[in-house]
Structures are given as structure tokens and as C-alpha cells.
Amino acid sequence: MADHLEASVTLPSDPASVSTARGFVLDTLVEWGLPADTEAADTVRLIVSELATNAVQHTFGQSPTFTVDLRLDRDEQLSIGVTDSHPRFPRRLPAAVQQDNGRGMVIIRWLTAECGGRLQVRPTREGGKTVSIELPWTTPAQPVTAGGSQEP
């Protein structure tokens, strides 16, 4: 595999785009060698869902689009970032027991740490922000064939 792989998609800030973002990321990671039916894929799917949902729900219509960027460096580290044009950084909201929202960043932070990764929020030059995660990349070095053996 190449030393450095990248993929990106820009989507409208619409609730339907969350599913599109999730599908884009999973399809890309499968192309890069991550089997879709693994715990790692499920974790990434949930993290991307939370990141994209935050970009749609918490920009208050001030970010017409959001961008999902993927980067894989030397088969060692996966970075996923979601960028929007709203200037306010995410913050932990007090979550009541019956409250259905306000836990996204807590979920992202916990899942990322559980996988040995880290979460980062940084401003963009344009005045928005990127919320990104970095995770160790743990996939087989060779693609697995349908028979279960690795290709030579």
C-alpha cells in the first residue's frame, strides 16, 4: 500500500448527509483494507456518525456544507476530520438522564481513547473548525481472499 492515502467529500449540512458521510468513510476504508464487518469498522462508523451529526446540528444553519477528510499514513495511523464553517468549538453540554442529545463529543472522545487514539479540535483559516480523530491502523498487511487465506 502507498505511504500516504487521502480521500475527501464535501456534503450539504443536511441530516441525510450523515448517512452519506458514514457510507463514504466505510467504503473508502474497505478499499484501503479494513474489513467492513469488524469491530474497528463499527467503531469508525459510530465516530463518523457523531462527527457528521455535530456538523449538521450544531452549526445552526451557519455552515451550508461540511467536509469529511480521511488520511492513512504508512499503514500506521488513520485520521478522520470533519470540517465546518461555524466558528464555535464543540463543548460538553450538561446531559440530563432523559436527554437524547449532548453526548456526542463524550462518545467520540471515549471511543477514540478506547482504540488508543486521540481527539483534536482546531480552527481553520477560514474561521470554522475541524474536529478530528487519529487512530492506530490495525488491518492485515495483505488483503484476505474469499477463501480466508492471504494473497501472496
C-alpha positions as CSV (number, residue, x, y, z in Angstrom):
1,M,0.0,0.0,0.0
2,A,1.1,3.6,-0.6
3,D,2.8,5.6,2.2
4,H,0.0,8.1,2.2
5,L,-3.6,7.8,1.1
6,E,-6.2,10.5,1.2
7,A,-9.9,10.9,0.4
8,S,-12.4,13.7,0.9
9,V,-16.0,14.5,0.4
10,T,-18.0,17.7,0.9
11,L,-21.7,17.4,1.7
12,P,-24.6,19.7,2.4
13,S,-25.4,20.3,6.1
14,D,-28.5,18.2,6.0
15,P,-29.4,15.3,8.2
16,A,-29.4,13.0,5.2
17,S,-25.7,13.7,4.7
18,V,-24.8,11.9,7.9
19,S,-25.6,8.6,6.3
20,T,-23.8,9.6,3.1
21,A,-20.7,10.5,5.2
22,R,-20.8,7.2,7.0
23,G,-21.1,5.3,3.8
24,F,-18.3,7.3,2.1
25,V,-15.9,6.6,5.0
26,L,-16.7,2.9,5.3
27,D,-16.4,2.4,1.5
28,T,-13.1,4.2,1.5
29,L,-11.7,2.2,4.4
30,V,-12.8,-1.1,2.8
31,E,-10.8,0.0,-0.3
32,W,-7.9,0.6,2.0
33,G,-8.1,-2.8,3.5
34,L,-10.4,-2.6,6.6
35,P,-13.0,-5.4,6.5
36,A,-16.5,-3.9,6.9
37,D,-17.7,-6.5,9.4
38,T,-15.2,-5.8,12.1
39,E,-15.4,-4.1,15.5
40,A,-13.0,-1.4,14.2
41,A,-15.3,-0.6,11.3
42,D,-18.3,-0.4,13.6
43,T,-16.3,2.0,15.9
44,V,-15.3,4.2,13.0
45,R,-18.9,4.2,11.7
46,L,-20.2,5.4,15.0
47,I,-17.5,8.1,15.4
48,V,-18.2,9.4,11.9
49,S,-21.9,9.4,12.6
50,E,-21.3,11.5,15.7
51,L,-18.9,13.9,14.0
52,A,-21.2,14.4,11.0
53,T,-24.3,14.8,13.2
54,N,-22.5,17.5,15.2
55,A,-21.5,19.3,12.0
56,V,-25.2,19.3,10.8
57,Q,-26.9,20.0,14.1
58,H,-24.7,22.4,16.0
59,T,-23.8,24.9,13.2
60,F,-27.2,26.5,13.4
61,G,-27.5,26.9,9.6
62,Q,-24.3,28.9,9.5
63,S,-22.3,26.2,7.7
64,P,-24.0,25.2,4.4
65,T,-21.6,22.3,4.0
66,F,-19.2,20.1,5.9
67,T,-16.2,18.2,4.7
68,V,-15.0,14.7,5.7
69,D,-11.3,14.1,5.2
70,L,-9.6,10.8,5.6
71,R,-5.9,10.2,5.7
72,L,-3.9,7.0,6.2
73,D,-0.2,7.4,6.8
74,R,2.3,4.5,6.3
75,D,-0.3,1.9,7.2
76,E,0.0,3.1,10.8
77,Q,-2.3,5.9,11.5
78,L,-5.8,6.7,10.3
79,S,-7.0,10.3,10.6
80,I,-10.6,11.4,10.1
81,G,-11.6,15.0,10.3
82,V,-14.9,16.8,9.8
83,T,-14.7,20.5,9.0
84,D,-17.5,23.0,9.0
85,S,-17.5,26.8,8.7
86,H,-19.1,27.6,12.1
87,P,-16.6,29.2,14.5
88,R,-17.8,27.8,17.8
89,F,-15.9,24.9,19.1
90,P,-17.8,21.9,20.5
91,R,-18.4,21.9,24.2
92,R,-19.6,19.4,26.6
93,L,-23.3,20.0,27.4
94,P,-24.9,19.0,30.7
95,A,-26.8,15.9,29.8
96,A,-29.9,15.1,31.8
97,V,-30.7,11.5,32.3
98,Q,-33.6,11.6,29.8
99,Q,-31.9,14.0,27.4
100,D,-31.4,12.5,23.9
101,N,-28.5,14.7,22.8
102,G,-25.5,16.4,24.2
103,R,-23.3,13.3,24.5
104,G,-21.7,13.2,21.0
105,M,-18.3,14.5,22.0
106,V,-18.2,12.3,25.1
107,I,-18.9,9.3,22.9
108,I,-16.3,10.3,20.3
109,R,-13.7,11.0,23.0
110,W,-14.4,7.7,24.8
111,L,-14.3,5.5,21.6
112,T,-11.2,7.2,20.3
113,A,-9.4,6.7,23.6
114,E,-10.6,3.1,23.8
115,C,-8.9,2.5,20.5
116,G,-5.7,4.1,21.5
117,G,-6.3,7.3,19.5
118,R,-6.8,10.9,20.2
119,L,-9.3,13.7,19.5
120,Q,-8.4,17.1,18.4
121,V,-10.3,20.3,17.6
122,R,-8.6,23.1,15.7
123,P,-9.6,26.3,14.0
124,T,-9.5,26.7,10.2
125,R,-8.0,29.7,8.4
126,E,-11.5,30.5,7.1
127,G,-12.9,30.8,10.6
128,G,-14.5,27.4,11.1
129,K,-13.2,24.4,12.8
130,T,-12.1,20.8,12.2
131,V,-12.9,18.1,14.7
132,S,-10.6,15.2,14.0
133,I,-9.5,11.8,15.4
134,E,-6.4,9.8,15.0
135,L,-6.5,6.1,15.4
136,P,-3.9,3.3,15.1
137,W,-4.5,1.4,11.8
138,T,-4.7,-2.3,12.6
139,T,-5.6,-4.3,9.5
140,P,-3.9,-7.3,7.8
141,A,-0.9,-6.3,5.7
142,Q,-2.3,-8.3,2.8
143,P,-5.9,-8.4,1.5
144,V,-7.8,-11.5,2.7
145,T,-9.3,-13.6,-0.1
146,A,-12.8,-15.1,-0.1
147,G,-11.2,-18.5,0.9
148,G,-9.8,-16.9,4.1
149,S,-6.2,-17.1,3.1
150,Q,-4.0,-14.1,2.4
151,E,-2.8,-13.3,-1.1
152,P,0.9,-13.8,-1.7
